[in-house]
């Protein structure tokens, strides 16, 4: 930080186990990637190429190298995994991860229906090659998963080899952890936290009000994902109590 202020909570430093910020890339240009790195690389741990955008991105290898050189890890969105899995092309997916020398991958089932045991088998197999994020929750806002199933699935996926489990919200912040209005399903989150360690969860929270809610509940080093690239610095001010929403959090 540029200024010396008292009572600023300590943030973890990269490489982080907690306090992670994951940015969603929706198909940015090389120049936009450079701008993001110049402005915010210190505060970004992961960039996720959302959904299947990596299949359409120009200069994909160059984008990956730019982020890696800036000490930012990259992985493909879970929907790409699902697109390969549903077509019985799982081994082809592993080949792609190796081709682009990716160290992380996401396993999800938000758009497809597969037995949870099968999903855990995918996690176990992928964990032999990369570090795995696995996502819980459906992209269908009409599908409400009860808390006990979230907990059961999170435990099983961590046991299968996931490094972190992701709480689904989509880029809109209106499904999974949240109601269609964007309001946090508070009871769900609190129940999950009774059995799953906070540091093992990455909460997707694309909207400012959601980010504020999680920082107030879990502190400056909560893991947050699906952050827009132009809001990384804004999130950092929320984390350390230098924005009105959390201004009194640490005084």
Backbone torsions as a table, in degrees:
resi	resn	phi	psi	omega
1	UNK	NA	154.3	-175.8
2	UNK	-83.7	-19.9	-174.2
3	UNK	-122.9	148.5	-178.2
4	UNK	-94.9	100.8	179.4
5	UNK	-116.5	141.2	178.3
6	UNK	-78.7	161.7	174.6
7	UNK	58.4	38.7	172.3
8	UNK	-96.4	122.6	-176.8
9	UNK	-65.5	147.2	-177.2
10	UNK	-75.6	130.9	174.8
11	UNK	-98.0	144.1	173.1
12	UNK	-65.2	157.0	179.3
13	UNK	-112.9	157.2	-179.4
14	UNK	-71.6	143.9	-4.4
15	UNK	-76.2	130.9	-172.4
16	UNK	-99.2	145.8	167.4
17	UNK	-96.6	-24.4	177.2
18	UNK	-141.3	162.2	-175.1
19	UNK	80.9	21.0	-175.8
20	UNK	-72.4	139.5	169.7
21	UNK	-117.8	120.5	177.1
22	UNK	-109.4	124.3	180.0
23	UNK	-98.8	138.5	176.0
24	UNK	-95.8	127.7	177.1
25	UNK	-102.4	121.3	-175.3
26	UNK	-100.0	14.6	-179.9
27	UNK	118.4	38.0	-174.4
28	UNK	-69.7	159.2	177.2
29	UNK	-82.6	168.7	175.9
30	UNK	-57.9	-43.6	-178.8
31	UNK	-65.0	-39.0	177.6
32	UNK	-64.5	-37.7	175.9
33	UNK	-62.6	-44.0	178.8
34	UNK	-61.7	-41.6	179.8
35	UNK	-63.9	-41.8	179.3
36	UNK	-63.4	-43.4	179.3
37	UNK	-62.5	-44.4	-178.7
38	UNK	-62.2	-38.8	-174.6
39	UNK	-86.4	-30.7	-163.2
40	UNK	-141.5	7.4	-171.0
41	UNK	-57.7	-32.3	-178.3
42	UNK	-60.7	-26.5	-172.6
43	UNK	-105.5	0.8	-177.5
44	UNK	-109.3	127.8	178.1
45	UNK	-97.6	-39.9	-177.1
46	UNK	-137.2	144.4	165.8
47	UNK	-116.2	124.2	176.0
48	UNK	-102.8	123.6	172.4
49	UNK	-77.5	100.4	-167.8
50	UNK	-57.2	148.6	176.4
51	UNK	50.1	-117.2	176.7
52	UNK	-119.1	24.9	-177.1
53	UNK	-61.2	-26.1	179.3
54	UNK	-62.0	-23.7	179.5
55	UNK	-72.9	-16.6	-175.4
56	UNK	-118.4	-7.6	-175.0
57	UNK	-70.7	130.5	171.6
58	UNK	-71.6	147.1	175.0
59	UNK	56.0	44.1	-176.3
60	UNK	-59.3	-46.0	-179.4
61	UNK	-61.6	-38.7	-179.5
62	UNK	-67.1	-39.4	177.4
63	UNK	-62.8	-45.3	179.6
64	UNK	-60.2	-43.6	-179.3
65	UNK	-64.8	-40.1	178.5
66	UNK	-57.4	-48.2	-178.7
67	UNK	-68.3	-42.9	180.0
68	UNK	-62.3	-40.6	178.2
69	UNK	-64.4	-23.8	178.9
70	UNK	-93.9	13.5	179.6
71	UNK	63.7	38.4	175.6
72	UNK	-121.2	123.2	179.3
73	UNK	-79.3	149.9	-177.3
74	UNK	-123.7	143.2	169.0
75	UNK	-149.1	160.5	-179.7
76	UNK	-86.2	146.0	179.1
77	UNK	-60.3	153.8	-176.8
78	UNK	-62.3	-25.8	-179.9
79	UNK	-63.7	-30.9	176.9
80	UNK	-65.8	-43.5	174.6
81	UNK	-56.5	-46.2	-178.1
82	UNK	-62.0	-38.4	-179.8
83	UNK	-62.7	-37.6	176.8
84	UNK	-75.0	-43.6	-175.9
85	UNK	-62.6	-43.5	-176.5
86	UNK	-68.0	-20.5	178.7
87	UNK	-98.7	12.2	-179.1
88	UNK	58.4	40.1	179.8
89	UNK	-119.8	36.1	-177.6
90	UNK	-60.5	-41.7	179.7
91	UNK	-65.3	-34.0	175.4
92	UNK	-64.1	-36.5	178.2
93	UNK	-63.3	-43.4	177.4
94	UNK	-60.9	-39.4	178.3
95	UNK	-62.1	-37.5	179.1
96	UNK	-67.2	-42.3	177.2
97	UNK	-58.5	-41.4	179.2
98	UNK	-69.6	-40.0	-179.9
99	UNK	-57.2	-41.8	-178.0
100	UNK	-95.9	7.8	175.6
101	UNK	53.1	44.1	179.2
102	UNK	-83.6	141.7	-178.0
103	UNK	-100.9	-8.5	-177.2
104	UNK	-132.5	152.8	175.8
105	UNK	-149.4	156.4	178.6
106	UNK	-116.9	133.1	174.2
107	UNK	-111.0	126.1	178.9
108	UNK	-142.0	169.4	174.5
109	UNK	-142.4	37.7	-177.4
110	UNK	-74.5	-23.5	-178.2
111	UNK	-113.1	-13.6	179.8
112	UNK	-122.6	160.6	176.8
113	UNK	-110.9	114.3	175.5
114	UNK	-133.8	149.0	176.1
115	UNK	-56.7	141.6	-177.1
116	UNK	-62.7	-32.4	176.8
117	UNK	-60.3	-39.9	178.3
118	UNK	-66.1	-39.9	176.8
119	UNK	-60.1	-43.0	178.9
120	UNK	-65.3	-32.9	176.1
121	UNK	-65.3	-40.4	175.4
122	UNK	-60.4	-43.4	179.6
123	UNK	-60.5	-46.9	-178.4
124	UNK	-60.6	-41.9	179.6
125	UNK	-68.2	-44.1	-179.0
126	UNK	-66.3	-34.3	-177.5
127	UNK	-63.6	-15.7	175.8
128	UNK	-76.3	-15.6	-176.2
129	UNK	-114.7	-35.7	-173.6
130	UNK	-141.7	171.8	171.0
131	UNK	-85.8	130.7	-169.3
132	UNK	-106.9	130.6	160.9
133	UNK	-96.8	140.2	171.7
134	UNK	-128.4	141.0	-172.1
135	UNK	-107.4	136.1	177.9
136	UNK	-111.1	137.9	176.6
137	UNK	116.1	151.4	-178.1
138	UNK	-97.3	151.6	174.4
139	UNK	-82.2	-5.2	178.2
140	UNK	-88.9	113.8	-175.8
141	UNK	-65.6	-16.5	179.3
142	UNK	-84.2	-12.7	-178.2
143	UNK	-95.5	107.2	-178.5
144	UNK	-102.5	117.1	180.0
145	UNK	-93.8	125.5	-178.6
146	UNK	-67.7	153.5	-175.9
147	UNK	-53.9	-39.3	-176.7
148	UNK	-63.1	-31.7	178.3
149	UNK	-73.3	-38.9	175.1
150	UNK	-56.6	-47.8	-177.3
151	UNK	-64.6	-46.5	-179.1
152	UNK	-60.7	-44.1	-178.7
153	UNK	-69.9	-40.7	178.1
154	UNK	-60.4	-45.1	178.9
155	UNK	-60.6	-44.9	-177.8
156	UNK	-64.8	-39.3	-177.4
157	UNK	-73.9	-35.2	173.5
158	UNK	-64.9	-40.8	178.2
159	UNK	-66.6	-29.2	-179.5
160	UNK	-77.1	-14.6	176.7
161	UNK	128.9	3.7	176.9
162	UNK	-66.4	139.0	175.5
163	UNK	-79.1	-44.7	175.4
164	UNK	-136.8	147.0	169.8
165	UNK	-102.6	141.1	-176.1
166	UNK	-105.7	131.2	173.4
167	UNK	-85.8	116.9	-174.5
168	UNK	-64.4	138.4	172.0
169	UNK	-143.9	-13.2	-169.2
170	UNK	63.9	174.3	179.2
171	UNK	-73.2	-15.8	-179.2
172	UNK	-85.9	-17.6	-177.8
173	UNK	66.1	38.3	-173.8
174	UNK	-134.5	16.3	176.5
175	UNK	-138.5	178.2	172.9
176	UNK	63.3	-105.0	-179.2
177	UNK	-69.4	-15.1	-171.1
178	UNK	-125.9	151.8	172.3
179	UNK	-75.5	169.3	-177.2
180	UNK	-60.4	-22.8	177.7
181	UNK	-77.8	-10.7	-175.0
182	UNK	95.7	-5.3	179.9
183	UNK	-70.0	137.3	179.7
184	UNK	-67.1	136.9	171.3
185	UNK	-80.2	82.9	-170.1
186	UNK	-58.2	-44.3	-179.4
187	UNK	-61.2	-38.9	178.3
188	UNK	-62.0	-49.9	-178.6
189	UNK	-60.4	-46.7	-177.3
190	UNK	-65.1	-36.2	178.9
191	UNK	-69.6	-41.0	176.6
192	UNK	-56.4	-43.5	-175.4
193	UNK	-69.7	-13.1	176.1
194	UNK	-71.9	-19.3	-175.5
195	UNK	-129.6	-17.5	-179.5
196	UNK	-113.9	124.7	-180.0
197	UNK	-60.0	135.8	-178.0
198	UNK	-55.0	-39.1	-176.2
199	UNK	-68.7	-13.3	178.4
200	UNK	-91.3	0.1	-176.1
201	UNK	-116.1	136.2	169.0
202	UNK	-111.3	116.0	-176.0
203	UNK	-91.8	119.7	173.3
204	UNK	-72.3	124.6	-175.5
205	UNK	-148.0	76.3	-174.4
206	UNK	-73.2	-20.7	-175.8
207	UNK	-98.4	146.3	-176.0
208	UNK	-56.6	-45.3	-178.5
209	UNK	-59.7	-35.0	178.3
210	UNK	-70.0	-41.5	177.5
211	UNK	-61.1	-45.0	178.7
212	UNK	-59.8	-43.8	-177.6
213	UNK	-60.2	-45.9	-178.1
214	UNK	-69.4	-37.9	178.1
215	UNK	-65.4	-40.5	178.0
216	UNK	-65.2	-35.7	-178.6
217	UNK	-78.1	-42.5	-167.3
218	UNK	-120.8	-0.3	173.2
219	UNK	92.2	179.0	-171.9
220	UNK	-65.9	-23.5	-174.7
221	UNK	-105.6	33.3	172.3
222	UNK	-75.3	145.4	177.5
223	UNK	-83.1	123.6	-177.6
224	UNK	-129.5	142.1	-177.2
225	UNK	-133.9	175.3	-175.4
226	UNK	58.8	39.4	177.8
227	UNK	-85.9	135.2	176.6
228	UNK	-70.0	142.6	-177.3
229	UNK	-58.4	-32.5	-178.8
230	UNK	-84.4	6.4	179.0
231	UNK	-120.2	11.6	-178.3
232	UNK	-64.7	-47.5	179.8
233	UNK	-65.7	-39.8	176.6
234	UNK	-57.6	-44.1	178.1
235	UNK	-61.7	-39.7	-179.4
236	UNK	-62.0	-37.8	177.3
237	UNK	-65.9	-35.4	176.7
238	UNK	-65.8	-42.9	-177.5
239	UNK	-57.6	-40.2	-171.3
240	UNK	-105.2	12.7	174.2
241	UNK	77.3	29.9	179.0
242	UNK	-115.7	30.7	169.8
243	UNK	-137.6	151.1	-172.2
244	UNK	-52.0	-35.3	-175.7
245	UNK	-63.7	-30.0	-179.7
246	UNK	-125.3	20.1	-171.1
247	UNK	-58.4	-37.0	-177.0
248	UNK	-94.2	6.8	-173.9
249	UNK	-63.5	-36.9	-171.6
250	UNK	-119.4	0.4	179.8
251	UNK	-69.9	NA	NA
